[in-house]
Amino acid sequence: MNVKITTVSKLLPQYSRTTAEIIPFLDAWLTGQDDRFVRKVKKIFEGAAVDKRYSIMSPEEVFSNASFEERNNIYIREGIKLSSQCLREALEKATWQAHDLDYLITVSCTGLMIPSMDAYLINALNLKPDIVRLPVTEMGCAAGISGIIYAKNFLKANPGKRAAVIAYESPTATFQTADFSMANMVSAAIFGDGVACALLSSREEDRGPEIIAEEMYHFYDATRMMGFDLVNTGLQMVLDVAVPERIAQHFPNIIHPFLAKNNLMIADIDHLIFHPGGKKIIQTVEGLFDKLGKNINETKNILKEYGNMSSATVLYVLERFMERPAGSAELGLMLSFGPGFSAQRILLKW
């Protein structure tokens, strides 16, 4: 019995701006700051390898002094709307009915809501009353792959079932206007908002790349490398400048033993489906893979076109590969990094 990813669908919020269009908002926001600091922040935005980013809020709202409550209410309102529509579109794409779903996983780390998103989706789409649901709320950028791993394990134990993983993130809702740390500047420059949905199946008749292996990898003593602090004004970014270096140090142990367990080497992998954490992480990973004759061009393209949308981003990359005509027995390696610090890996076979 095989578990397959049958469909991936994405949806973007209504607001968008190019990096050039964001610069005037920086001037207004950074009024009173040292000129050298302002120039440095602009260079961070211009050099982030992000041409455009989308948001659930207008730029005026993002750079306003809106309270945590106001921002979180927008996160909830827009999240329910976008996630519901993205799930509907994924079901239509797969020609499934809402009642075909047996397992629902919702993924997000950029806002707070109880009940969680999955409860609202059950009502919005009239999903069946005995659907199993799982909210994944605190795994950050890694959670898109984490959600797929959890869905795969459920489907492996329950043949003939179908699952949906919906990743919704709004990093702009966490933006801190009174925080002038480099962590806040870098995160503002690279992050954007988006939602994506992956449908998985253990039914024999459903098609798509098969998940043939999955594994998590945890860095010891690295809990302050990435994440959020909950402060009075909301979720404040924690981002260590050493993240790319630490990834590079662990990279051989993340990749090669995982492939070896499946009697593979990196030369056997046809598609690298990597989460674009940011320009420096991409440069680090690209440098490691260039030596092996591989590229992560789609990862770079997604960062350029949308920015880092946290957990949803790797599904945007996966969609690009799902839309390509697949050859026989092609292999893909999915990889994402997130708070903890951790790496999540999935091996796919077309």
RALIN-V376353 format. One record per helix or strand. SS is the DSSP state (~ for helix, > for strand). FROM is the first residue (numbers start at 1). LEN is the number of residues. Records with the same first field share a line. If there is no record, write none. Layout:
BEGIN
SS: FROM-LEN  FROM-LEN
END
This chain:
BEGIN
>: 4-8  15-4  52-4  103-5  132-5  162-9  191-1  193-9  209-10  226-6  234-6  271-4  308-1  331-8  342-8
~: 19-11  35-12  59-4  68-27  98-3  117-9  140-18  171-4  182-9  243-19  266-3  279-12  297-10  310-13
END
